[in-house]
Every structure is written in structure tokens, then in C-alpha cells.
């Protein structure tokens, strides 16, 4: 199984982006999927995660502004990011649990200018 992340880019503060993480096969049996991010000089941090049943979890810093969703028919997980801030600038990595090691996408750069 491979994960392909896309949707990153350069946006002004207050703008929006939608990230996509497309899997190479069905994600219907994959439980936890989501996104981490890593800013320069910082550790990778969990941004949002979603279970197969639709339960979600968010970092406090993105609650209300970000929404994670999954479309099992399209084998894709989405991260809608609104009201973006410069501190959201990072490389965003999607992941899928249930694999050893954990499965990661290649990362997509998000840059928010002030």
C-alpha cells in the first residue's frame, strides 16, 4: 500500500487549503489515518486523525480551524485547513495505522505567509 499526499502550497494568512492523501488500495479496513506535520527545527506533531468509524482527534492548535474526513469510496483522507496562520507552515505527512512499520506518505509543503 502506498500513500500519495497532495494539496500543499503557498497561501496568505487567513486562507484555506485542502490536503488529500490517496491510498493505492481500499482504506475501508484501515482504522486510524491522519496527518502529522513537521516545521523546520521542530519535532513532528500530530495534527489530526480519524478512525474507520469516523471518530476524530485534533491538536489543540488546529481545533475549529481544521477538519479531517475520509472517503472510503475514493480511498482518500482529506484535511481541510481554514484560517491558516504562519505557524501552520510545515511539511504535512499523512499516515495509516495497522502496518508495521506505520505507513507514511511522502509529505506536502504548506507555507503560510503573513
Wavefront OBJ file of the C-alpha trace (Angstrom):
o trace
v 0.000 0.000 0.000
v 1.256 3.477 -0.850
v 0.018 6.876 0.278
v 0.184 9.886 -2.023
v -0.206 13.290 -0.371
v -1.119 16.398 -2.331
v -2.706 19.812 -1.996
v 0.012 21.803 -0.296
v 1.114 25.208 -1.455
v 1.672 28.839 -0.599
v -1.220 30.769 0.900
v -1.680 34.026 2.765
v -2.638 34.067 6.417
v -6.360 33.597 6.769
v -6.570 31.498 3.627
v -7.507 27.865 3.110
v -6.032 24.720 1.650
v -7.286 21.160 1.344
v -4.821 18.332 1.587
v -5.537 14.911 0.123
v -3.978 11.571 0.940
v -4.801 8.949 -1.648
v -4.130 5.282 -0.912
v -3.186 2.787 -3.599
v -5.853 0.361 -2.411
v -9.021 0.296 -0.366
v -8.837 2.026 3.009
v -12.069 0.510 4.264
v -10.251 -1.883 6.574
v -7.651 0.627 7.741
v -8.548 2.004 11.146
v -6.501 5.062 12.033
v -5.424 7.518 9.345
v -4.441 11.127 9.558
v -1.840 13.822 9.327
v 1.323 14.864 11.106
v 3.350 17.956 10.370
v 6.941 18.970 10.872
v 8.176 22.542 10.867
v 11.874 23.389 10.449
v 13.769 22.708 13.658
v 10.748 21.164 15.365
v 9.569 17.656 16.095
v 6.897 16.020 14.043
v 3.494 16.551 15.675
v 0.089 15.003 15.229
v -2.339 17.372 13.523
v -5.467 15.266 13.110
v -6.535 11.649 12.960
v -9.696 9.798 12.013
v -10.794 6.232 12.695
v -12.607 3.872 10.372
v -15.782 4.703 12.273
v -15.318 8.433 11.804
v -14.090 9.441 15.248
v -11.676 12.335 15.046
v -8.864 13.780 17.109
v -7.161 17.147 16.662
v -4.188 19.009 18.029
v -5.375 21.863 20.227
v -3.673 24.360 17.929
v -5.853 23.399 14.941
v -9.195 22.634 16.560
v -12.072 24.532 14.951
v -9.851 25.598 12.025
v -9.032 22.167 10.532
v -11.381 19.331 9.596
v -10.307 15.804 8.775
v -12.507 13.471 6.765
v -12.225 10.246 4.819
v -13.953 8.948 1.722
v -13.602 5.187 1.657
v -15.083 5.005 -1.850
v -12.203 7.155 -3.119
v -9.587 5.625 -0.805
v -8.719 9.151 0.291
v -8.343 11.104 3.517
v -8.746 14.870 3.425
v -7.599 17.695 5.666
v -9.489 20.935 5.178
v -7.451 23.764 6.636
v -9.115 27.137 7.166
v -7.967 30.365 8.791
v -4.379 29.370 8.213
v -1.675 31.019 10.276
v 2.055 31.424 9.636
v 2.707 28.931 12.427
v 0.912 26.281 10.358
v 3.845 26.360 7.945
v 5.303 22.860 7.806
v 5.621 19.720 5.753
v 2.452 17.701 6.226
v 2.643 13.903 6.195
v -0.296 11.561 6.006
v -0.163 8.195 7.731
v -2.071 4.955 8.049
v -2.050 2.689 11.076
v -2.239 -1.090 11.091
v 1.030 -1.557 9.247
v 4.438 -2.355 10.702
v 6.115 -0.003 10.413
v 3.415 2.665 10.236
v 2.718 3.703 6.664
v 3.643 7.264 5.633
v 3.020 9.418 2.619
v 5.783 11.486 1.069
v 4.820 14.832 2.587
v 3.449 18.016 1.110
v 4.712 21.517 1.899
v 2.328 24.103 3.328
v 3.617 27.662 3.571
v 1.532 30.419 5.096
v 2.737 33.967 4.576
v 1.888 36.780 6.975
l 1 2 3 4 5 6 7 8 9 10 11 12 13 14 15 16 17 18 19 20 21 22 23 24 25 26 27 28 29 30 31 32 33 34 35 36 37 38 39 40 41 42 43 44 45 46 47 48 49 50 51 52 53 54 55 56 57 58 59 60 61 62 63 64 65 66 67 68 69 70 71 72 73 74 75 76 77 78 79 80 81 82 83 84 85 86 87 88 89 90 91 92 93 94 95 96 97 98 99 100 101 102 103 104 105 106 107 108 109 110 111 112 113 114
